[in-house]
Amino acid sequence: MELEKALLLGEERSLENQINVDRSQLEGLNSSLKQIDDCIRLWKAESLQSATEITAKLMTSEKELQRLEKLHEDFCGTADEETELLERLKFQHELVESHKKVHYKLL
């Protein structure tokens, strides 16, 4: 009877130790999960802010492109002035395309 009791007590201690180890691992996993959740939350907020900013930049650059295209349609000036305007138009087209690429990558 004493031997059985000693064996059972030993098994109980062993199981309690395993429970403590498991609890410790669970706390570590919960801590890691919280850190991951915090990182995801921060990433989402930053991504939303970036998407909002690039959308605003895209809209602004598209408006400027439309303005320059209208200027070119109504242009009455020298060849040098037209060349300068065409260079600005080309740059603005490239800027719009660049903003579009970034915008679609964020979506």
C-alpha positions in Angstrom: 0.0 0.0 0.0 2.8 2.5 0.9 4.6 1.6 -2.3 1.5 2.3 -4.4 1.0 5.6 -2.6 4.6 6.6 -3.2 4.3 5.6 -6.9 1.1 7.6 -7.3 2.6 10.6 -5.5 5.6 10.5 -7.8 3.4 10.3 -10.8 1.3 13.2 -9.5 4.5 15.3 -9.0 5.7 14.4 -12.5 2.3 15.4 -14.0 2.3 18.7 -12.0 5.8 19.5 -13.3 4.6 18.8 -16.8 1.6 21.0 -16.3 3.9 23.8 -15.1 6.1 23.4 -18.1 3.1 23.4 -20.4 1.7 26.5 -18.7 5.0 28.3 -19.1 5.1 27.4 -22.8 1.5 28.5 -23.2 2.3 31.9 -21.7 5.2 32.2 -24.0 3.0 31.4 -27.0 0.4 33.8 -25.9 3.0 36.5 -25.5 4.3 35.8 -29.0 0.8 35.8 -30.4 0.1 39.2 -28.8 3.3 40.6 -30.4 2.3 39.2 -33.8 -1.2 40.7 -33.4 0.4 44.1 -32.5 2.7 43.9 -35.5 -0.2 43.1 -37.8 -2.3 45.9 -36.4 0.5 48.4 -36.9 1.2 47.1 -40.4 -2.5 47.5 -41.3 -2.6 51.0 -40.0 0.6 51.9 -41.9 -0.6 50.3 -45.0 -3.9 52.1 -44.9 -2.0 55.4 -44.4 0.3 54.6 -47.3 -2.6 53.7 -49.5 -4.4 56.9 -48.6 -1.3 59.0 -49.3 -0.6 57.4 -52.6 -4.2 57.7 -53.7 -4.0 61.4 -52.9 -0.8 61.7 -54.8 -2.3 59.8 -57.8 -5.3 62.1 -57.9 -3.1 65.2 -57.7 -0.7 64.0 -60.4 -3.7 63.1 -62.6 -5.2 66.6 -62.2 -1.9 68.2 -63.1 -1.6 65.9 -66.1 -5.1 67.0 -67.2 -4.1 70.7 -66.7 -1.0 70.2 -68.8 -2.9 68.4 -71.5 -5.4 71.2 -71.7 -2.5 73.8 -71.9 -1.1 71.8 -74.7 -4.4 71.7 -76.6 -4.8 75.5 -76.3 -1.0 76.2 -76.8 0.0 79.3 -78.7 3.7 79.9 -78.2 7.2 79.3 -79.5 8.7 76.0 -80.4 11.0 76.2 -77.4 8.0 76.8 -75.1 6.2 73.9 -76.7 9.2 71.6 -76.2 9.3 72.6 -72.5 5.6 71.9 -72.1 5.9 68.5 -73.9 8.8 67.6 -71.5 6.6 68.6 -68.5 3.8 66.5 -70.0 6.1 63.5 -70.5 7.3 63.8 -66.9 3.8 64.1 -65.6 2.7 61.0 -67.6 5.6 59.1 -66.0 4.7 60.3 -62.6 1.1 59.3 -63.0 2.2 55.8 -64.1 4.5 55.5 -61.2 1.8 56.4 -58.7 -0.6 54.0 -60.4 1.9 51.1 -60.1 2.5 51.8 -56.4 -1.3 52.3 -55.8 -2.2 48.9 -57.4 0.6 47.1 -55.5 -0.9 48.4 -52.2 -4.3 47.2 -53.1 
